[in-house]
Amino acid sequence: MATINGVIGIQYTKESHGYEDAKYQYATSSYESEHRMDPELIIYPKDKNDISLALKYAKSQKVAVAIRTGGHQYSGASSTAAPNIQLDLGKTFQGLDDRRIFEVDGQTFIRTSVSWSLGEFNKYLGQNKLFVPHGQCINVHLGGHVQTGGYGQLGRSFGLFGDHVVSLEIVDHEGNIKEITMASDKDLFSAILGGSPGNLGVITHFTIKVHRDQDYIGSRGLKSLYWYSPETLKRLLDILVEMSDDENFPRNYDYCVSVLSESNDLLDWFPDVDEKMREEHPEIYGKDGLPFWPRMIIVYAQWVPFSKADVCDMEWFNQIRKGSLFDLPVKTKPMSELTADWLFRNVREFRHPYIKSTHVTNSKTLAKDGWSSWVSTRVNAIVEPEKNHCWLSAQFQCFGGKNSKFTTNAGNGTSFSWRDSTVCTTLDCFYDPEHRQIADDWHTINDQEAIGPNGKFSKDDRRVLWGSYGSFNLDKNWSLYYEDRAKYDRLRKARSLADPDGIFTPNSFSVARW
């Protein structure tokens, strides 16, 4: 395929020097052999006109366009294969006009582009003493993040990142620039937010409502570190289960538990413990002064007041702190500073291919079903062996309860699924290529024992778009990602209207058109 006349941004054909670097995505390590991430042409558009020209060209050539901002979708869905085109917006809109704070009727909003990373966006909010719920991976970009929800540490207290969007600016299938709101096009607005990311138009900017530090004075957070043991993990997960099984648990509290295998880059998660570790545990540091981190557990816990009558239960925090390294204190901080504390400051957990698995459940009987004991045993099965050539990055977070904003935001006009969820689990197993079978077998047992009528975790198989795995055909597996057929058919209709010629259908992980 030739380059496109009139496009002023950089273009890479397969013969171009730099093509291999340009096509690389987070999922390349795991799916490169399947050739789902080999676009015929990669374009770094300079502006909206470049995007419009690319879409018109694609339509004329009867090829599709994949849209990328950060490229972190687990299964590589933000890429495509030849003869299709990749549009990479990761640097397109990063000018002075591409983020702006304004107020309307006492509420604060930001108009932002999709091209900022989460780390850049969080820093900008912090500089202005503002915050919004969002995820924790620092190099994820806002385009994919907003369309897939923006799950993160503030899920119970404030809901999803995507819940706060009030308008979307897109380039449509004809190359026209439009602003989409609930009032102007309810069906398209709803479909973009949680329906079929990247398959309904090219989002360039969006406007989002944000929160002010000054309205939540007294917020508190705890970031704790533990030597890994299955007993410690179970104790910490029992705290999570107590929250998730109690539908009346106050909205003020958020809680997340992470597990990392040895040889992790701990300082990317916990940068402020380096000095203390060197003083108290010099055995971790080799003769060259470089650490080899053992298996670890990290906990993120937060409380935020919503009224002057709200009182923090410090015993909840004390229960979490028990047995932690250095007995780090609960800190009273502005929310914008706490959201920065929750970020993962690494681009990749381990430098290996992976099998990733994310599920949610609506169970309120995890204690009765013995889930914390079961999952601690399953984690230990992959974490404890020292020479299995597999490495785990796991995360467990509470989202549920009738007071949770994740729950009460159901019906707000977005399409984000499974709003009755109580817990989200992510079990990412990285492996040496010669030992993939170990990771496959481990995940197979997890799914067999956790999911189903007698499952320890969920009676139904419920997945999320940002954490997809398994089959790459979304239409054949729609029931894993959407609650019912009526919702899926609404999204199919929206897809047909927004993508009549298929230029936004670059791969099979797309809602089928009507």
ABEGO torsion letter per residue (X at the ends): XBBBBGBABBBBBAABBGAAAAABBAAAAAAAAAGABBBABBBBBABAAAAAAAAAAAAAAGBBBBBBAAGABAAGAABBBOABBBBBAAAABABAAABBBBBBGGBBBBBBBAABBAAAAAAAAAAAGBBBBBBABAABBAAAAAAAGGBBAAAAAAEBAAAABABBBBBBAAGBBBBBBAAABAAAAAAABGABBGAAEBBABBBBBBBBAAAABGBBBBBBBBBBBAAAAAAAAAAAAAAAABAABBAABBBBBBBBBBGBBAAAABAAAAAAAAAABAAABBAAGBBBBBBBBBBBBBBBBABAABBBBAAAAAAAABGBBGGBBBBBBBAAAAAAAABBABABABBBBBBBBBBBBABAAAAAAGAAAAAAAAAAAAAABAAAGBBBBBBBBBABEAABAAAAABGAGBABBGAABABBBBBBBBBBAAAAAAAAAAAAAAAAAABEAABAABABBBBBAAABBEBABAAAAAAAABABAAAAAAAAAAAAAABAAGAABABABBBBBX
